[in-house]
């Protein structure tokens, strides 16, 4: 896997339990697949299958919109789930972790009866 850093990017990096965006870097007719996006220090790093043909030329960064929409829905679902749990079980319920992906979510809580 190759790592590419752009001066600006629409890609959301992995963080807070949410997976990073995937998509493509497009340069002319060439299309390089972005497999994952992560933040490393202050940089957003795109993990790609290959490098763009000419790294000195601009690329168009295209996020996989369908995958991002699915991830966004699951992200919203974690907020709704947290609200419902606190409403029905008590305000002592706290989120302890989560995984938010396009095809699933996991929501970790603490629940101690008071």
N, C-alpha and C positions, 0 to 999 in steps of 0.2 A: 504494500500500500504506500501511496505517495502522500505527502503532506503539502498543502497549498495554503498560503496566507494571502488574502486580498486586502487592498487598502479600505474597501467598504464591502459589506456583504448583507444580503437579506436573510441569510441562513441563521436559524436559532441554534445556539450550541447546547449540548447536553448540560443539564443543571437542575437542581432541586427535584431530582427524581424523574424529570422529563427527558426523554430521548432527544438527541439532536436531529436536526433536519437532514434530509437526503435530497438529491436532485442532480443537477448537471452544471458543468461549466462549459459554455459554448464559445467556440472561437472559429469563425467562418463556418465551414461545413463539419468541423470536428466537434464531437460531443463527448466530454469526459464525465463519467459517472462519479458523483460524490456519495460515498457509502456512509459517512457519519460526519458530524460536526461537533467539535469540542472547544472549550475555552482552555487555553494554556497560558497562565499569567495574564497578560492583558490582550493576548491575541486570540482570534477565532480561527481555528485550524480546520480545514476541510480535508478529510481523509478520502483520497481518490484512487480509482483503479489504475489511472495513468496520469501523466502530466499533460497539460495543454501543449499543442505542437510548438508554439513559440511563446515561452514564458515572458518575453519582453513586450508582447502585444496584449491589448485588453481582452478580457473575456466577459461574457454575459453570464451572470449567476442566476440559474433558474431553480427555485425550490420546487420539489414535488408537492404540488398544491393539494392533491387528494390525500396524501399521507399526512400533511400538516393539518388539514381540516379534521381528519380522524383523531389526530393527537389532541387538537384543540377541544374537540368534543369530550374526550376522556379527561382532559385537564378540568374542564367545567364540571364534569361529573364528580370529580374528587371534592370540589367545593360544595356541591349540592349534598353529597354523601356526608361530608363533615357536618354541615348544618343540620341535616336530618338526625344524625347520631346524637348531636348535642341536644337537640329538641326532645328526642324520645328517651335518651338514656341519662342525660344530665350534662350540665356545662363543665363538669369535671373531665369529660372525654377530650383527650388531646391527640392531635395527629403526631405520630412519631416517625413517619416515613411514608414514602410512596414510590410507585413506578408508574409512569404515564407513558404509554406507547400507543401507536395507532390502532392496534388490534386488542389491547387489554389494558387494564389498570389494576394496581394493587394499592390498598390504602391501609397503612398500619396505624393502630390506635392504642392508647392506654385507657383502660376502663376499670377503675377501682370503685366499688360501691361506697357511697357515703351515707 
